[in-house]
Amino acid sequence: MESERPKTSIRPPSAAPLVLAGLGVVVAAAGGLWWFLGGNPPPTAPGASAPPAIVAPAGATGPAVDPARQLSLLEAVSANPVLRGLLVAPDVARRWAVAVENLANDVVPRKQLERLAPTGAFAVVRRDGKVSIDPQSYTRFDAVGDAVASVNVDAFVIAYAALRPALEAAYRALGYPDGSIDKAAARALHRIEVSPVRDGGVAVVEGTGATWAFADPTLEGLGDVEKQILRMGPRNARILQAKAREISQALGMGAPAR
């Protein structure tokens, strides 16, 4: 078995979306902790059918929460330094609402999370004429998985309840005057919970546009968010799913209505 870096003509999957899947997707999907998103609307992946990202109008954030109390609520969610270091961005409710809307519709923000990209490069292994993802590529996201696992769900629910009025107002300002942040969050959480997980080797092929693509058409046909979760590896994917399920149950969110 030979492990190698991808050829220079082949661009590996973007690291930033994978970090999103590992850290942001769980908390944002529950309507919570997307305090670290940047201000620009996240792009839709080329060729994706998901609707474009939406940016809420400035000021449409609903009832305010005292900044000191807000920070205290968010810091109680996790002592993990990966999360603690991100509790600084302004316009929290607006950013959360945008992230929930995007994730519910299979849009993955990228540019905003580039600073969270893991170190090291994506790699593949070749054996018997077949190419698969090098398992060492998955370990680059273990720190992100650990950060997600560190979320205290009880504290998360308390924070969500306190900030929910502002989240709802911001979500409706996106163009859903009768919309529900809870329903959007339930859709996003469910997307994580039902995402496929693969143990063992995951075959890849050289795709179009100098990228690696999944060899299995079923996997390659998955939504953008699901594919990013899959690329994190089974260990981290299961952490995401377990935490998403735990949050969903704590918030009383069942499977979303079709």
C-alpha positions as CSV (number, residue, x, y, z in Angstrom):
1,M,0.0,0.0,0.0
2,E,1.4,3.4,-1.0
3,S,0.4,6.6,0.6
4,E,0.9,9.8,-1.4
5,R,-0.1,13.4,-1.7
6,P,-2.4,14.2,-4.5
7,K,-0.8,15.2,-7.8
8,T,-0.4,18.9,-8.2
9,S,-3.0,18.9,-11.0
10,I,-5.6,17.5,-8.5
11,R,-7.1,19.8,-5.9
12,P,-8.3,17.9,-2.8
13,P,-11.7,18.7,-1.2
14,S,-11.7,22.1,0.4
15,A,-10.6,21.9,4.0
16,A,-12.9,24.7,5.2
17,P,-16.2,22.9,4.5
18,L,-14.9,19.9,6.4
19,V,-14.2,22.0,9.4
20,L,-17.7,23.5,9.1
21,A,-19.1,20.0,9.1
22,G,-17.1,19.0,12.1
23,L,-17.7,22.0,14.3
24,G,-20.2,24.5,13.0
25,V,-22.8,22.3,11.5
26,V,-24.0,20.7,14.8
27,V,-24.3,23.9,16.8
28,A,-25.6,26.0,14.0
29,A,-28.1,23.4,13.0
30,A,-29.7,23.5,16.4
31,G,-30.2,27.2,16.0
32,G,-27.2,27.9,18.2
33,L,-23.6,28.9,18.4
34,W,-22.7,30.3,15.0
35,W,-21.0,33.3,16.6
36,F,-17.9,32.7,14.6
37,L,-19.3,33.2,11.1
38,G,-18.0,36.1,9.0
39,G,-20.2,38.8,7.5
40,N,-20.2,37.8,3.9
41,P,-22.8,35.5,2.4
42,P,-21.4,32.0,2.0
43,P,-21.1,30.8,-1.6
44,T,-23.0,27.8,-3.1
45,A,-20.7,25.1,-4.4
46,P,-20.5,25.2,-8.3
47,G,-23.2,23.1,-9.8
48,A,-25.1,22.7,-6.6
49,S,-28.9,22.9,-6.7
50,A,-29.2,24.4,-3.2
51,P,-30.6,27.9,-3.0
52,P,-28.1,30.7,-2.6
53,A,-27.0,31.9,0.7
54,I,-29.1,34.8,2.3
55,V,-27.9,37.6,4.4
56,A,-30.2,39.1,6.9
57,P,-30.8,42.9,6.9
58,A,-28.7,44.7,9.4
59,G,-30.5,45.5,12.6
60,A,-33.1,42.7,12.2
61,T,-32.0,40.8,15.3
62,G,-35.0,41.1,17.6
63,P,-34.9,41.5,21.4
64,A,-31.4,42.1,22.7
65,V,-29.7,40.0,25.4
66,D,-27.3,41.7,27.7
67,P,-23.8,41.2,26.2
68,A,-22.3,40.0,29.4
69,R,-25.0,37.5,30.0
70,Q,-24.9,36.4,26.4
71,L,-21.2,35.8,26.6
72,S,-21.6,33.9,29.9
73,L,-24.3,31.7,28.3
74,L,-22.1,30.9,25.4
75,E,-19.0,30.2,27.4
76,A,-20.9,27.7,29.5
77,V,-21.6,25.6,26.4
78,S,-18.0,24.4,26.2
79,A,-14.6,24.8,27.8
80,N,-12.9,23.6,24.6
81,P,-10.4,26.2,23.4
82,V,-11.4,25.7,19.8
83,L,-14.9,26.9,20.7
84,R,-14.0,29.4,23.4
85,G,-11.7,31.3,21.0
86,L,-14.6,31.9,18.7
87,L,-17.0,33.6,21.0
88,V,-16.2,37.1,19.8
89,A,-18.1,37.9,16.6
90,P,-20.8,40.6,16.6
91,D,-24.4,40.3,15.2
92,V,-24.8,36.9,16.8
93,A,-28.5,36.4,16.1
94,R,-28.3,37.5,12.5
95,R,-25.3,35.2,11.8
96,W,-27.0,32.2,13.5
97,A,-30.1,32.7,11.5
98,V,-28.2,32.9,8.2
99,A,-26.3,29.7,9.1
100,V,-29.4,27.8,10.1
101,E,-31.1,28.8,6.8
102,N,-28.1,27.8,4.7
103,L,-27.5,24.5,6.4
104,A,-31.2,23.5,6.3
105,N,-30.9,24.0,2.5
106,D,-27.6,22.2,2.1
107,V,-25.5,25.3,1.6
108,V,-22.0,25.1,3.2
109,P,-20.3,28.4,4.1
110,R,-16.6,28.2,3.2
111,K,-14.7,31.5,3.2
112,Q,-15.8,32.3,6.7
113,L,-14.2,29.2,8.2
114,E,-10.9,29.1,6.3
115,R,-9.0,30.1,9.5
116,L,-10.3,26.9,11.1
117,A,-8.9,24.7,8.4
118,P,-6.8,21.8,9.8
119,T,-3.1,21.5,9.2
120,G,-1.7,18.9,6.8
121,A,-2.8,18.0,3.3
122,F,-5.5,15.6,2.0
123,A,-3.9,12.3,0.9
124,V,-4.9,9.1,-0.8
125,V,-3.6,5.5,-0.8
126,R,-3.2,3.3,-3.8
127,R,-3.6,-0.5,-3.5
128,D,-4.2,-3.1,-6.3
129,G,-4.9,-0.3,-8.8
130,K,-7.6,1.4,-6.6
131,V,-7.4,4.7,-4.9
132,S,-9.0,5.5,-1.6
133,I,-8.8,8.3,1.1
134,D,-5.9,7.9,3.4
135,P,-7.2,7.3,6.9
136,Q,-4.6,9.8,8.2
137,S,-6.6,12.5,6.3
138,Y,-9.4,11.9,8.8
139,T,-7.3,12.5,11.8
140,R,-6.8,16.1,10.8
141,F,-10.3,16.7,12.0
142,D,-10.1,14.9,15.3
143,A,-9.6,18.2,17.1
144,V,-12.8,19.5,15.6
145,G,-14.7,16.3,16.5
146,D,-13.4,16.7,20.0
147,A,-14.7,20.2,20.1
148,V,-18.2,19.1,19.1
149,A,-18.1,16.3,21.6
150,S,-17.3,18.9,24.3
151,V,-20.6,20.8,23.9
152,N,-22.6,20.8,27.1
153,V,-26.1,20.2,25.8
154,D,-27.9,21.4,29.0
155,A,-26.0,24.7,28.8
156,F,-26.7,24.8,25.0
157,V,-30.4,24.5,25.6
158,I,-30.3,27.3,28.2
159,A,-28.5,29.6,25.7
160,Y,-30.8,28.7,22.9
161,A,-33.9,29.5,25.0
162,A,-32.5,32.9,26.1
163,L,-31.5,33.9,22.6
164,R,-34.4,32.3,20.7
165,P,-36.5,35.5,20.3
166,A,-33.7,37.3,18.6
167,L,-33.0,34.3,16.5
168,E,-36.6,34.0,15.4
169,A,-36.7,37.7,14.5
170,A,-33.5,37.5,12.5
171,Y,-34.7,34.3,10.7
172,R,-38.0,36.0,9.7
173,A,-36.1,39.0,8.4
174,L,-34.4,36.7,5.9
175,G,-37.6,36.7,3.9
176,Y,-39.7,34.2,6.0
177,P,-42.2,36.5,7.8
178,D,-44.1,33.5,9.0
179,G,-41.1,31.2,9.3
180,S,-39.9,29.2,12.3
181,I,-36.2,29.0,13.3
182,D,-37.1,25.8,15.1
183,K,-38.4,24.1,12.0
184,A,-35.3,25.2,10.0
185,A,-33.1,23.9,12.8
186,A,-34.9,20.6,12.8
187,R,-34.3,20.1,9.1
188,A,-30.6,20.9,9.5
189,L,-30.2,18.6,12.5
190,H,-32.0,15.8,10.7
191,R,-29.6,16.2,7.7
192,I,-26.7,15.5,10.0
193,E,-28.4,12.6,11.8
194,V,-29.1,10.7,8.5
195,S,-25.9,11.4,6.8
196,P,-24.1,8.2,5.7
197,V,-21.0,7.0,7.5
198,R,-18.5,4.6,5.9
199,D,-16.0,2.5,7.7
200,G,-13.0,1.1,5.9
201,G,-11.6,2.4,2.6
202,V,-13.6,5.0,0.7
203,A,-12.7,4.8,-2.9
204,V,-12.1,8.1,-4.9
205,V,-11.5,8.9,-8.5
206,E,-10.1,11.9,-10.3
207,G,-13.1,14.1,-10.9
208,T,-13.7,17.1,-13.1
209,G,-12.1,20.4,-12.4
210,A,-8.9,18.9,-10.8
211,T,-10.7,17.4,-7.8
212,W,-11.2,14.1,-6.1
213,A,-14.7,12.6,-6.4
214,F,-16.2,9.6,-4.6
215,A,-16.0,6.5,-6.8
216,D,-19.4,5.3,-5.5
217,P,-22.1,7.3,-7.5
218,T,-24.4,7.1,-4.4
219,L,-21.9,8.9,-2.3
220,E,-21.0,11.4,-5.0
221,G,-24.6,12.2,-5.4
222,L,-25.0,13.2,-1.8
223,G,-25.7,16.8,-0.8
224,D,-22.8,19.2,-0.1
225,V,-23.2,19.0,3.7
226,E,-23.5,15.2,3.7
227,K,-20.3,14.8,1.6
228,Q,-18.3,17.1,4.0
229,I,-19.4,15.0,7.0
230,L,-18.4,11.9,5.2
231,R,-14.9,13.3,4.4
232,M,-14.2,13.8,8.0
233,G,-14.1,10.1,8.6
234,P,-16.3,7.7,10.6
235,R,-15.0,8.7,14.0
236,N,-15.8,12.3,13.6
237,A,-19.0,11.8,11.6
238,R,-20.4,9.7,14.4
239,I,-19.5,12.3,17.0
240,L,-21.4,14.9,14.9
241,Q,-24.4,12.6,14.6
242,A,-24.5,11.7,18.3
243,K,-24.3,15.3,19.3
244,A,-26.9,16.4,16.8
245,R,-29.2,13.7,18.1
246,E,-28.6,14.7,21.7
247,I,-29.3,18.3,20.9
248,S,-32.4,17.5,18.9
249,Q,-33.8,15.4,21.7
250,A,-33.0,18.1,24.3
251,L,-34.8,20.7,22.2
252,G,-37.8,18.4,21.6
253,M,-37.2,18.4,17.8
254,G,-38.4,15.3,16.0
255,A,-37.9,14.5,12.4
256,P,-38.9,17.5,10.2
257,A,-42.2,17.4,8.4
258,R,-42.0,16.6,4.7
